Amino acid sequence: MAHKLCSYLGAGITKGSFIRVSDGDRRLSSYEVQIMLSSRGQPRDDEQPVPGTSLGDLNGAAVEALVSQLRVSRPFAFKDLELTTVLRRAKVLVPGQDGGDVVSLTGLLALGSYPQEHFPQLMITFVHYPTPEGAKVAGGERFLEDVPLPGETRTVCENRGPGIRAMLDSLIAAGMSPPQFEDRISSFTVTFPNHSLLSEETVSWIASLGQHGLSDSQCIALALLREQGSLDNRAYRTATGVDSRVATAELQDLVARELLVQAGTRRGAQYRLSPLLDRHPNGPSARTDRRPAILAALGGQTLSRSELSARTGLNDATVRRWLTIMRNEGTIELVGSSPRSRDARYRRTRN
């Protein structure tokens, strides 16, 4: 690994270096190649000498504090050494071009009395990213954006990082998938699904429906229907990017969940939000359990799906959904070889 990176000799190191991404290869940019070349071995950039500096460029109190600390914490290495020897061993002082001592880059930044004299545009940015648990303390407010530097109005640091955690928590709570993060050597990309751009109020409304297992495209459709009233298969595909087969299946699933009602058939089918949502703002699943109706319709008989639909007044898709749920729970059983068969019948489970 000390001699990374590997490349195709015929194209040269700049044009012949690739990185594996998913199931394919991506050619590294020249910048990425240079970054990887510079990372060979142990970096020593902090030991670079700063020409024209000397011990006089350092803050006396800071130097004394460092030396005292080193002599206490690492006595075998520093206890009996005089000041300049301690600073040389700690790489605060390093050899200059003429052989004399000059201050190292890190030494100047850490202990310099005015490092901006040599590096007027150099700065250090510190960012603290809280843990998921830490983000929840004190009402979500944290350890340093409100702490001023002594004698100044500037604060210690900005409050960075909690936005991503809050975003992920909200999307997961609403049953939606999170964005995709792609970290490359020279770039960082975040790809947001369309549903993650919905307003906070809309996301909360979808979560209140109590429907687990909704796809991202179904969430988008619910949001659109809430705003514009109706849509068809083509509008669903345009808004979500899914194909016709998936659109049909997902729309029928929303009908089965009693979130949508369908008017018309085939290409002329239109979909609207179910009136149940107006009657039950928290969603049909929270207050409309169809198990009792189906069990009452069955009684002691063995009935087909169409017969159950006629007796309960529920649409076929809703009956089919609840039959699947109740079969998995073991409260009813299938009489026949397959639920897809026209001869399929259902009855209460016999104990």
One Martini backbone bead per residue (centre of mass of N, CA, C, O) as a GRO file, in nm:
protein
  351
    1MET     BB    1   0.050   0.066  -0.010
    2ALA     BB    2   0.297   0.266  -0.036
    3HIS     BB    3   0.254   0.253  -0.380
    4LYS     BB    4   0.019   0.395  -0.423
    5LEU     BB    5  -0.118   0.367  -0.716
    6CYS     BB    6  -0.278   0.177  -0.954
    7SER     BB    7  -0.200   0.134  -1.310
    8TYR     BB    8  -0.217   0.182  -1.651
    9LEU     BB    9   0.061   0.203  -1.841
   10GLY     BB   10  -0.052   0.279  -2.129
   11ALA     BB   11  -0.195   0.560  -1.994
   12GLY     BB   12  -0.104   0.625  -1.729
   13ILE     BB   13  -0.160   0.762  -1.417
   14THR     BB   14  -0.384   0.972  -1.495
   15LYS     BB   15  -0.554   0.782  -1.722
   16GLY     BB   16  -0.502   0.478  -1.557
   17SER     BB   17  -0.696   0.545  -1.310
   18PHE     BB   18  -0.913   0.355  -1.089
   19ILE     BB   19  -1.248   0.306  -0.952
   20ARG     BB   20  -1.466   0.123  -0.768
   21VAL     BB   21  -1.822   0.127  -0.871
   22SER     BB   22  -1.995  -0.103  -0.790
   23ASP     BB   23  -2.012  -0.258  -1.123
   24GLY     BB   24  -1.780  -0.042  -1.186
   25ASP     BB   25  -1.565   0.196  -1.350
   26ARG     BB   26  -1.374   0.493  -1.247
   27ARG     BB   27  -1.206   0.757  -1.346
   28LEU     BB   28  -0.968   0.940  -1.229
   29SER     BB   29  -0.879   1.232  -1.151
   30SER     BB   30  -0.608   1.432  -1.129
   31TYR     BB   31  -0.669   1.520  -0.842
   32GLU     BB   32  -0.707   1.239  -0.716
   33VAL     BB   33  -0.425   1.138  -0.782
   34GLN     BB   34  -0.268   1.353  -0.617
   35ILE     BB   35  -0.390   1.285  -0.344
   36MET     BB   36  -0.285   0.989  -0.335
   37LEU     BB   37   0.016   1.054  -0.367
   38SER     BB   38   0.036   1.244  -0.108
   39SER     BB   39  -0.052   0.986   0.094
   40ARG     BB   40   0.212   0.870   0.108
   41GLY     BB   41   0.269   0.778   0.387
   42GLN     BB   42   0.384   0.997   0.629
   43PRO     BB   43   0.280   1.285   0.715
   44ARG     BB   44   0.488   1.621   0.725
   45ASP     BB   45   0.358   1.913   0.711
   46ASP     BB   46   0.390   2.016   1.016
   47GLU     BB   47   0.729   2.033   0.977
   48GLN     BB   48   0.748   2.279   0.828
   49PRO     BB   49   0.935   2.540   0.762
   50VAL     BB   50   0.949   2.888   0.863
   51PRO     BB   51   1.069   3.138   0.725
   52GLY     BB   52   1.191   3.391   0.950
   53THR     BB   53   1.188   3.232   1.215
   54SER     BB   54   1.160   3.218   1.582
   55LEU     BB   55   1.136   3.209   1.918
   56GLY     BB   56   1.015   3.511   1.915
   57ASP     BB   57   0.728   3.410   1.770
   58LEU     BB   58   0.652   3.309   2.046
   59ASN     BB   59   0.457   3.239   2.317
   60GLY     BB   60   0.572   3.227   2.628
   61ALA     BB   61   0.335   3.099   2.789
   62ALA     BB   62   0.280   2.864   2.591
   63VAL     BB   63   0.559   2.738   2.603
   64GLU     BB   64   0.571   2.687   2.910
   65ALA     BB   65   0.321   2.503   2.921
   66LEU     BB   66   0.423   2.282   2.731
   67VAL     BB   67   0.686   2.205   2.873
   68SER     BB   68   0.559   2.132   3.146
   69GLN     BB   69   0.377   1.908   3.039
   70LEU     BB   70   0.598   1.724   2.914
   71ARG     BB   71   0.762   1.681   3.181
   72VAL     BB   72   0.515   1.530   3.319
   73SER     BB   73   0.395   1.325   3.095
   74ARG     BB   74   0.720   1.290   2.967
   75PRO     BB   75   0.993   1.238   3.146
   76PHE     BB   76   1.185   1.053   2.973
   77ALA     BB   77   1.194   1.274   2.726
   78PHE     BB   78   1.190   1.588   2.899
   79LYS     BB   79   1.286   1.656   3.194
   80ASP     BB   80   1.625   1.709   3.137
   81LEU     BB   81   1.565   1.931   2.932
   82GLU     BB   82   1.611   2.198   2.762
   83LEU     BB   83   1.416   2.410   2.597
   84THR     BB   84   1.518   2.375   2.294
   85THR     BB   85   1.517   2.064   2.303
   86VAL     BB   86   1.219   2.026   2.351
   87LEU     BB   87   1.127   2.178   2.089
   88ARG     BB   88   1.270   1.989   1.895
   89ARG     BB   89   1.134   1.718   1.981
   90ALA     BB   90   0.837   1.856   1.932
   91LYS     BB   91   0.860   2.022   1.651
   92VAL     BB   92   0.876   2.339   1.688
   93LEU     BB   93   1.171   2.305   1.612
   94VAL     BB   94   1.353   2.345   1.301
   95PRO     BB   95   1.541   2.317   1.039
   96GLY     BB   96   1.682   2.529   0.830
   97GLN     BB   97   1.852   2.622   0.549
   98ASP     BB   98   2.111   2.722   0.746
   99GLY     BB   99   2.064   2.521   1.021
  100GLY     BB  100   1.885   2.672   1.186
  101ASP     BB  101   1.633   2.767   1.387
  102VAL     BB  102   1.287   2.711   1.327
  103VAL     BB  103   0.958   2.730   1.285
  104SER     BB  104   0.699   2.542   1.263
  105LEU     BB  105   0.391   2.527   1.151
  106THR     BB  106   0.261   2.414   1.413
  107GLY     BB  107   0.410   2.592   1.612
  108LEU     BB  108   0.291   2.861   1.507
  109LEU     BB  109  -0.014   2.792   1.534
  110ALA     BB  110  -0.003   2.705   1.848
  111LEU     BB  111   0.235   2.940   1.965
  112GLY     BB  112   0.194   3.192   1.825
  113SER     BB  113   0.153   3.540   1.852
  114TYR     BB  114   0.142   3.595   1.503
  115PRO     BB  115   0.071   3.398   1.236
  116GLN     BB  116  -0.052   3.608   1.023
  117GLU     BB  117   0.217   3.725   0.924
  118HIS     BB  118   0.269   3.453   0.740
  119PHE     BB  119  -0.064   3.362   0.738
  120PRO     BB  120  -0.329   3.550   0.645
  121GLN     BB  121  -0.524   3.287   0.517
  122LEU     BB  122  -0.498   3.102   0.750
  123MET     BB  123  -0.708   2.827   0.874
  124ILE     BB  124  -0.923   2.680   1.130
  125THR     BB  125  -1.167   2.418   1.126
  126PHE     BB  126  -1.421   2.333   1.362
  127VAL     BB  127  -1.614   2.023   1.391
  128HIS     BB  128  -1.906   1.909   1.570
  129TYR     BB  129  -2.051   1.584   1.579
  130PRO     BB  130  -2.316   1.451   1.700
  131THR     BB  131  -2.476   1.221   1.846
  132PRO     BB  132  -2.784   1.092   1.859
  133GLU     BB  133  -2.799   1.141   2.168
  134GLY     BB  134  -2.681   1.435   2.181
  135ALA     BB  135  -2.912   1.571   1.998
  136LYS     BB  136  -3.141   1.537   2.248
  137VAL     BB  137  -3.030   1.736   2.425
  138ALA     BB  138  -3.147   2.026   2.533
  139GLY     BB  139  -3.359   2.040   2.293
  140GLY     BB  140  -3.112   2.026   2.066
  141GLU     BB  141  -2.908   2.203   2.205
  142ARG     BB  142  -2.561   2.339   2.173
  143PHE     BB  143  -2.186   2.315   2.345
  144LEU     BB  144  -2.061   2.631   2.114
  145GLU     BB  145  -2.232   2.875   1.946
  146ASP     BB  146  -2.278   3.041   2.245
  147VAL     BB  147  -1.960   3.060   2.290
  148PRO     BB  148  -1.748   3.295   2.372
  149LEU     BB  149  -1.475   3.448   2.338
  150PRO     BB  150  -1.252   3.594   2.517
  151GLY     BB  151  -1.331   3.931   2.468
  152GLU     BB  152  -1.552   3.839   2.253
  153THR     BB  153  -1.816   3.787   2.003
  154ARG     BB  154  -1.710   3.536   1.913
  155THR     BB  155  -1.750   3.208   1.860
  156VAL     BB  156  -1.622   2.899   1.872
  157CYS     BB  157  -1.869   2.773   1.696
  158GLU     BB  158  -2.062   2.620   1.486
  159ASN     BB  159  -2.375   2.469   1.414
  160ARG     BB  160  -2.305   2.143   1.309
  161GLY     BB  161  -2.493   1.840   1.181
  162PRO     BB  162  -2.805   1.814   1.287
  163GLY     BB  163  -2.966   1.820   1.019
  164ILE     BB  164  -2.927   1.528   0.922
  165ARG     BB  165  -3.047   1.387   1.166
  166ALA     BB  166  -3.328   1.522   1.155
  167MET     BB  167  -3.399   1.427   0.870
  168LEU     BB  168  -3.379   1.120   0.915
  169ASP     BB  169  -3.584   1.097   1.147
  170SER     BB  170  -3.830   1.205   0.989
  171LEU     BB  171  -3.833   0.997   0.755
  172ILE     BB  172  -3.846   0.739   0.927
  173ALA     BB  173  -4.109   0.814   1.083
  174ALA     BB  174  -4.264   0.826   0.785
  175GLY     BB  175  -4.151   0.577   0.604
  176MET     BB  176  -3.896   0.691   0.460
  177SER     BB  177  -3.640   0.732   0.258
  178PRO     BB  178  -3.327   0.819   0.240
  179PRO     BB  179  -3.072   0.957   0.135
  180GLN     BB  180  -2.792   0.955  -0.085
  181PHE     BB  181  -2.448   0.893  -0.013
  182GLU     BB  182  -2.144   1.028  -0.183
  183ASP     BB  183  -1.798   0.958  -0.123
  184ARG     BB  184  -1.536   1.121  -0.253
  185ILE     BB  185  -1.233   1.255  -0.286
  186SER     BB  186  -1.356   1.541  -0.444
  187SER     BB  187  -1.658   1.460  -0.343
  188PHE     BB  188  -2.007   1.535  -0.232
  189THR     BB  189  -2.314   1.345  -0.257
  190VAL     BB  190  -2.671   1.426  -0.259
  191THR     BB  191  -2.962   1.216  -0.301
  192PHE     BB  192  -3.296   1.305  -0.346
  193PRO     BB  193  -3.589   1.212  -0.305
  194ASN     BB  194  -3.880   1.355  -0.379
  195HIS     BB  195  -4.021   1.312  -0.095
  196SER     BB  196  -3.799   1.482   0.075
  197LEU     BB  197  -3.936   1.767  -0.046
  198LEU     BB  198  -4.148   1.774   0.141
  199SER     BB  199  -4.325   1.903   0.362
  200GLU     BB  200  -4.361   1.883   0.695
  201GLU     BB  201  -4.672   1.866   0.695
  202THR     BB  202  -4.695   1.633   0.487
  203VAL     BB  203  -4.527   1.424   0.637
  204SER     BB  204  -4.709   1.421   0.889
  205TRP     BB  205  -4.965   1.326   0.743
  206ILE     BB  206  -4.857   1.056   0.638
  207ALA     BB  207  -4.783   0.945   0.920
  208SER     BB  208  -5.086   0.962   1.035
  209LEU     BB  209  -5.203   0.714   0.864
  210GLY     BB  210  -5.055   0.438   0.954
  211GLN     BB  211  -4.877   0.335   0.694
  212HIS     BB  212  -4.702   0.062   0.629
  213GLY     BB  213  -4.498   0.027   0.335
  214LEU     BB  214  -4.464   0.271   0.178
  215SER     BB  215  -4.369   0.414  -0.094
  216ASP     BB  216  -4.230   0.685  -0.230
  217SER     BB  217  -4.440   0.715  -0.462
  218GLN     BB  218  -4.692   0.705  -0.279
  219CYS     BB  219  -4.628   0.962  -0.121
  220ILE     BB  220  -4.636   1.153  -0.361
  221ALA     BB  221  -4.929   1.093  -0.446
  222LEU     BB  222  -5.066   1.187  -0.185
  223ALA     BB  223  -4.965   1.478  -0.203
  224LEU     BB  224  -5.095   1.545  -0.477
  225LEU     BB  225  -5.391   1.477  -0.403
  226ARG     BB  226  -5.410   1.690  -0.178
  227GLU     BB  227  -5.375   1.930  -0.391
  228GLN     BB  228  -5.536   1.821  -0.687
  229GLY     BB  229  -5.741   1.548  -0.628
  230SER     BB  230  -5.624   1.399  -0.905
  231LEU     BB  231  -5.530   1.085  -1.085
  232ASP     BB  232  -5.343   0.892  -1.306
  233ASN     BB  233  -5.124   0.676  -1.433
  234ARG     BB  234  -4.957   0.886  -1.588
  235ALA     BB  235  -4.920   1.093  -1.357
  236TYR     BB  236  -4.777   0.896  -1.172
  237ARG     BB  237  -4.532   0.841  -1.356
  238THR     BB  238  -4.435   1.136  -1.385
  239ALA     BB  239  -4.394   1.193  -1.070
  240THR     BB  240  -4.212   0.907  -1.004
  241GLY     BB  241  -4.074   0.714  -1.249
  242VAL     BB  242  -4.245   0.478  -1.299
  243ASP     BB  243  -4.388   0.220  -1.430
  244SER     BB  244  -4.686   0.089  -1.525
  245ARG     BB  245  -4.685  -0.163  -1.346
  246VAL     BB  246  -4.617  -0.021  -1.077
  247ALA     BB  247  -4.842   0.186  -1.079
  248THR     BB  248  -5.078  -0.012  -1.068
  249ALA     BB  249  -4.998  -0.160  -0.806
  250GLU     BB  250  -4.984   0.097  -0.618
  251LEU     BB  251  -5.270   0.197  -0.661
  252GLN     BB  252  -5.413  -0.065  -0.565
  253ASP     BB  253  -5.296  -0.052  -0.280
  254LEU     BB  254  -5.431   0.218  -0.200
  255VAL     BB  255  -5.715   0.107  -0.235
  256ALA     BB  256  -5.688  -0.131  -0.032
  257ARG     BB  257  -5.623   0.082   0.209
  258GLU     BB  258  -5.835   0.325   0.175
  259LEU     BB  259  -5.699   0.595   0.042
  260LEU     BB  260  -5.838   0.523  -0.229
  261VAL     BB  261  -6.043   0.594  -0.514
  262GLN     BB  262  -6.206   0.444  -0.796
  263ALA     BB  263  -6.270   0.572  -1.131
  264GLY     BB  264  -6.300   0.349  -1.336
  265THR     BB  265  -6.120   0.188  -1.609
  266ARG     BB  266  -5.825   0.143  -1.692
  267ARG     BB  267  -5.731   0.420  -1.870
  268GLY     BB  268  -5.986   0.579  -1.720
  269ALA     BB  269  -5.867   0.588  -1.448
  270GLN     BB  270  -5.942   0.744  -1.135
  271TYR     BB  271  -5.792   0.916  -0.848
  272ARG     BB  272  -5.882   0.949  -0.498
  273LEU     BB  273  -5.938   1.042  -0.202
  274SER     BB  274  -6.069   0.914   0.063
  275PRO     BB  275  -6.338   0.986   0.267
  276LEU     BB  276  -6.210   0.861   0.526
  277LEU     BB  277  -6.004   1.095   0.572
  278ASP     BB  278  -6.223   1.299   0.664
  279ARG     BB  279  -6.343   1.122   0.896
  280HIS     BB  280  -6.028   1.006   0.942
  281PRO     BB  281  -5.744   1.180   0.987
  282ASN     BB  282  -5.562   0.919   1.097
  283GLY     BB  283  -5.677   0.699   0.932
  284PRO     BB  284  -5.815   0.395   0.853
  285SER     BB  285  -5.632   0.201   1.030
  286ALA     BB  286  -5.706   0.336   1.310
  287ARG     BB  287  -6.055   0.282   1.264
  288THR     BB  288  -6.047   0.048   1.019
  289ASP     BB  289  -6.137  -0.273   1.086
  290ARG     BB  290  -6.209  -0.556   0.866
  291ARG     BB  291  -6.234  -0.819   1.027
  292PRO     BB  292  -6.524  -0.826   1.146
  293ALA     BB  293  -6.674  -0.815   0.871
  294ILE     BB  294  -6.556  -1.078   0.751
  295LEU     BB  295  -6.636  -1.272   0.980
  296ALA     BB  296  -6.941  -1.212   0.962
  297ALA     BB  297  -6.976  -1.300   0.665
  298LEU     BB  298  -6.883  -1.594   0.703
  299GLY     BB  299  -6.921  -1.737   0.957
  300GLY     BB  300  -6.991  -2.084   0.866
  301GLN     BB  301  -6.879  -2.031   0.586
  302THR     BB  302  -6.789  -2.067   0.234
  303LEU     BB  303  -6.619  -1.805   0.054
  304SER     BB  304  -6.572  -1.582  -0.176
  305ARG     BB  305  -6.451  -1.283  -0.262
  306SER     BB  306  -6.707  -1.174  -0.405
  307GLU     BB  307  -6.900  -1.242  -0.172
  308LEU     BB  308  -6.759  -1.066   0.039
  309SER     BB  309  -6.791  -0.799  -0.111
  310ALA     BB  310  -7.102  -0.800  -0.116
  311ARG     BB  311  -7.149  -0.827   0.203
  312THR     BB  312  -6.954  -0.570   0.290
  313GLY     BB  313  -6.897  -0.337   0.056
  314LEU     BB  314  -6.621  -0.400  -0.047
  315ASN     BB  315  -6.364  -0.390  -0.227
  316ASP     BB  316  -6.163  -0.618  -0.373
  317ALA     BB  317  -5.887  -0.508  -0.277
  318THR     BB  318  -5.959  -0.498   0.026
  319VAL     BB  319  -6.032  -0.791   0.064
  320ARG     BB  320  -5.763  -0.910  -0.029
  321ARG     BB  321  -5.588  -0.777   0.188
  322TRP     BB  322  -5.736  -0.894   0.444
  323LEU     BB  323  -5.702  -1.192   0.372
  324THR     BB  324  -5.396  -1.190   0.390
  325ILE     BB  325  -5.372  -1.099   0.682
  326MET     BB  326  -5.554  -1.329   0.810
  327ARG     BB  327  -5.388  -1.567   0.708
  328ASN     BB  328  -5.124  -1.485   0.857
  329GLU     BB  329  -5.274  -1.492   1.144
  330GLY     BB  330  -5.499  -1.748   1.140
  331THR     BB  331  -5.827  -1.675   1.112
  332ILE     BB  332  -5.802  -1.786   0.820
  333GLU     BB  333  -5.876  -2.003   0.531
  334LEU     BB  334  -5.789  -2.181   0.251
  335VAL     BB  335  -5.994  -2.311  -0.020
  336GLY     BB  336  -5.748  -2.437  -0.202
  337SER     BB  337  -5.458  -2.383  -0.401
  338SER     BB  338  -5.528  -2.067  -0.480
  339PRO     BB  339  -5.599  -1.723  -0.462
  340ARG     BB  340  -5.616  -1.696  -0.790
  341SER     BB  341  -5.843  -1.871  -0.801
  342ARG     BB  342  -6.182  -1.900  -0.877
  343ASP     BB  343  -6.218  -2.141  -0.644
  344ALA     BB  344  -6.161  -1.972  -0.415
  345ARG     BB  345  -6.191  -2.012  -0.058
  346TYR     BB  346  -6.332  -1.906   0.265
  347ARG     BB  347  -6.259  -1.957   0.622
  348ARG     BB  348  -6.264  -2.027   0.924
  349THR     BB  349  -6.066  -2.133   1.155
  350ARG     BB  350  -6.006  -2.458   1.265
  351ASN     BB  351  -5.959  -2.590   1.598
   0.00000   0.00000   0.00000
